């Protein structure tokens, strides 16, 4: 990814991780399986966080670059960046971090 994007506020830039087309047991998955409402992605950029409305202090993000996250497909704004599909999400739209 050559173009640099810096999310603002509590936003995260995520690159979708392509699902494996064949299961470990050898079953080939049909094309329609990819259209799940919940998808997985790798965090490529993170904003600084949002401001506390009471005192203006910065509330740091729980997500960091390199995290693999699960999010809903309809939670953010999707676009092409350097011929790759990426999505800008609010931190609150991320459902979970996958820990390996």
Helices and strands as residue ranges (DSSP letters): E 11-16, G 31-34, E 38-46, E 50-51, E 58-59, E 68-72, E 77-81, E 84-90, G 91-93, E 94-98
